[in-house]
C-alpha cells in the first residue's frame, strides 16, 4: 500500500455509516446471496490468501488496496480498510476461524449501497481442492435485481479465484 492510498482514508470526508450488525444479520437481512466456486488449490492456501489483506490487489478484481489496522495477529474485532473500484471501506472482522470461515461487516464507506452489510466466506476442503462459498447479507438502499446481482457476484468470485490460481503458480 502506498502512502497516497493510506492518506485517502484520512482525507475522505464523505463517509456513510452503515448499521453495526452482528452475525445474526445473516438471518435478518433483506437480501442474502450465496455464490460458490471450486479451485484445485488446497484450503490452507486459499485461506492464507484471503486473510492476507496486502495481496488482494494482485488477485481480487477492482481491489486497489487492503490492509489491517494495528499489529498482527489479526482476528475477530480487527479493522480492515480497503479501496475497491475507488470506494473506501472500513470493515470489522466478525469471523476468523482458520481455515474454515472468515468474514466482516462494513462499518462505513465513501459510497454506500446498503444500510447494513455483512460478508462471510467459507472454505470447504474437497477431494479436488477447495470449495469457496461467499455469502453477502445486506439491506440495500436501492432496488436491485437479485438474480442479476447474484450472477455478477458468482462471476466476480470465479474471476477472483482464477486470479488467485495464477499467482499461486
N, C-alpha and C positions, 0 to 999 in steps of 0.2 A: 504494500500500500504506500502510496506517495503522500508527502505532506500536503499536497494540494487536495487529494481526496479526503484526508483526515480533516483538513480545515473546512471542507464543505459542511461538516456537521456543526462546527462552531458558528459558521456564518449563516446557516439556514434559519430563517425567521418565520417561515410559513408552515409550521408543524401542525398536523392534525392528530389529536389524541384519540386513540381507539379505546374501547372498553377493556379493562384489565381482567379478562376471563381466565378461568382455570380449565382443567381437563374435563370438567363436567360439560363444558361447552360443546364437546363432541356430540352430546345427546340433545343439546338445546338449540343449536344453530339453525337459522332459517334455511341455509343451504349447506349440504355436506356432499362433497365429491370425492370419490376414491378412484385412483388410477394405479395401474401396476405395469411393470415390465420385468424382464428377466435378463440377467447378464451372466456370462461364464466366469466372471471374477468371483473369487471367494468372498464370503460375507465379511470377514475381518478387513479385507482390503477396501471394500465398499464403505464400510463403517468408518474406517480411518479417513477416507476422502471426505465424507460428509461432515465429520466433526472438525476437520482441518479447514477452518474458515479461509485461511490465506490461499488455498488452492482453487477455490470456487471459480474465480475469474478465468481459470485455464480450462475448465470443462463444463460449467453450467452456463447455458445461453443467457446473454444480456446481463450477467453479473459483472459489474465493473470492479468491485472490491467487497471484501467482507473481513471482519476482524472482531475479536472478543475484547471487551474492556477488562482490565485487571490482569492478574498473573495466573498462569496455569497452576494447578489443574482446573479445568473448566467442568461445570456440572450444572445441575438444576439451580436456577437463580442467576446464572451468568447472563450478562447483557451482550448481545451480538449486534453489531452495526453493519449495514450493508448498503451498497448503492446498486440498484438494479434498474437498468434502462433509464438512468437519470434520476430516479426516485430514491430518496434517502429513507432508511428504515432503522428504527430501534426495536429490538426484539428481546424478549426474556425467555430463556430456555426453561421449559416446563418438564421435559422428559430427557433423561440421559442414561439409558440403560444399555450399556455396551454388551454385545454388539447387535442388539435386537431392535431398539426403539429410540428415536431421537426426535425432539420437536420443540416448538416455540410458539408464542403468541406475538403478534405485532402490537407494540405499545403506542407507537406514533410513526407517522410517515409524512413526507412533504406532499404527497398526493395520495389521499385515502380513497379506496374503492369500497370500503366496508366500515361498519360501525364497530365491529369486533371481528377478529381473525385469528385462527389457530391452524398450525400446520404440523402434522405428525408424519414421520417416515419410519416404516418398519422394514427390517432386513431379515428375510427368512432364508436360512440355508436350505438349498435343494441339491439334489444329485448333480445337476448341471451347473451349479454355481450359486446364484443368489436371486431371489425374487424381491424386488423393491416395490413397496406399496406406499403411495403418497396420498395422504388424506388432508383435504382442505375443508375446514368448517368456518363459515363466515355469515355475517348478516350484511348483505350488500346494500350499498347506498343507491345503486342504480338497478334498473331491471336488467337481468341477464338471461340469456338462453342457456339453461343448464346443460343441455345436450352439446351445444357448440362449445361452450366453455370447458366442459369435460373432455371433449375431443382435443381442444387446444392443450389442456394440461397433460393429457396422455402423450401427445406428440412432443411436448416440452420435456417430459420425463424421459422419454425414449431418446431424444437428442442429447440430453444431459448424460445419460448412461453411456451412449456411444462416445461422447467426448471424454468421459472418464476412462473408457476402454482404450481410447487412442493414447492417452498419456500414461496408461499403465504398461504399455508395451515397450 
